[in-house]
């Protein structure tokens, strides 16, 4: 039975943002759902989408400018790299932003599919370039799954990469309704959460929540390159959290940032202003003048409080409103099965672990596991863990 999908879903309100549920009143049933697809570009995102589709019975053809990469994706079970014959239901273009328009124009010109989507992280530019090339943009919709890894390439791909993650769709006035619905079915097959946005609003949004954090993470990590070894050995969870995404592929990010430089520069300009004021506040704290020290303290408190206010707005579990969790710290040895034992003991106590972090002790085969749980579950969890012989960190 084909899925029921909205006939159209256009953004409303100042942000141009809407969720699928806001468009249910326009629902229709697809008469010809996705049964076949071609994925053009078998990197992390393309191969992950192919794996998800193949797992749900879709026949997927794999195409890449590097045939060896397409063969690798095929060997992983993502589909077939045999030449495509005839027309498929959906073409998914998963190439770097600078090549999206050309790849789409070529695919549309050859009539490869009923509908065409791309999955690049920038949306406004590729669509304008595609229109300038004279392609039929009514058969195309720009999309962007908000998922990824520090690693790239087909070997990093997984069929569950998109599960529960936002997947942005950017329909325009001339987007064919069937094309939108086929794109929505793609999102459903990948078990992601569809979100409809204006293309340029999307680009401003990802500049703030994705592209700028990548640069800031890299800039912080760059401070470690020439740092004294003694200082580096003091790295704790804070620096690991901030620099985690700095491990990403530089070449890939140059391509992404080259496609969205203006909005990213605008966000960085605001951060630069904050940095300048923060530096001035810190210099004030160094001053022998009491008034300057008070002004410096006020400036630091202001940026920290604004940070608190911004952090509260970050969505919590499953995209819901963020919740305040309590942390239960448990000391463990770095041995096989230790984490599994902790989770099993938490399960015996009837406690759900909402999140977990691990801090490894420097120079020792031991560490601290931080279990984030709902406040009402803390007492039961601590009692169960103590009874099972675990050493807990004192609050």
C-alpha positions, 0 to 999 in steps of 0.5 A: 500500500503506498504511503499517504503524503501531503500534496504540498507543504510550503513554509509559513511564518517568519522563518519559512519553516514547517513540519510535515504535520502542518501539511496533513490537510493536503494529503494525497496517496501516491499512485506510483511510489518509489520502487527504483532509484539511482544514487549519483555519488557514493560517498557517506550520504549517498551510500547511506541513503542507498543502504537504507533504500535497499534494505526496504526493498527498493532497487538502487543503481549506483553511479560515481565518477570513481567506478571503484567507489561505486563498486565498494558501495555495491559490495556493501549491499547498497545496490548495483553498479551495473549500467542503468537502463530505462527510467527510475522513479527517483534520482538522488544526487549526492555530489559536492555542492559545487558539482550539484547543478551540473550533475542534476542538469546532466541527469535531467537532460538524459531523463534518468528519473521521474523526480530529482533531489540532491542532498547537498548542505547548501540549497539556494545556490545550486537551484539558481545554477540549475535554472541558469543551465536551462534545466526543468526545475519543476522535476527537482527539489533540493533536500538536505539530511541533517546527519553525517560523521567525521569520516567520509566515503562509502565505508563510513556509510550506514543504513541507519544514518538518517533515522530520527534526524531532520531532513530538510526539503526546499520546494519552490512554487514551480516544484511538481506535487508528485516530485515533492511527494516522492522526496517525502517518501525518500525521507520516510524510507530513510526514517528521517523527520521531514522539515520544509524550509525556504532554500535561502532560509535553510542556508542561513540556518545551516551557517549558524548551526552547522558550518560555523561550529565546524570552523570554530571547532577547527580554530580551537583545535588548531590552538593545540597543534603547537601547544606544549605536550604537558598542556595537551595531556591535561585535555578533558571532556570539555576540549574533546566535546568542542574539538570533536568535529575538527577531525572532519575532512578539510577538502570536503569542508572547503567545498561546503563553505565555498558554497555558503560563504556569505551567511557563514561570514555573517555569523562569524562576524557576530562571534568576532564582535563577542570575542573582541568584547570578551577579550576586553572584559578579560583585560579588565579583570587583570586591571588594578582599577576596581571599576575596570575589574567590575566592568570586566566581570560584568562583561564575562557574566553577560556572554556566559548568560547569553550562552546559557540562554542560547543553549536552552534553545537547542532541541533535546531528545527526539527533537523535543524541548530540552530536559534537565537531566541529573548526572550519576558518575560511576568509576570503571576499569577500561575492560571489556564488558564494563559498560554493558554491566552498567547498562544492565544494572541500570535496566534492573533498576528500571532506569532509562539512560538518556545520555552517556559520556566517558572521561578516561583517566590520564595514564591509567586503564580506568575512567569515569562514566557519566550517566544522564538520567531524569532527576526522579530516577537518580536515587533508584539508580544510585542504590542499585549500582552501589548494591552491585558494587560500583564505586560512585562519584560523590556529588 
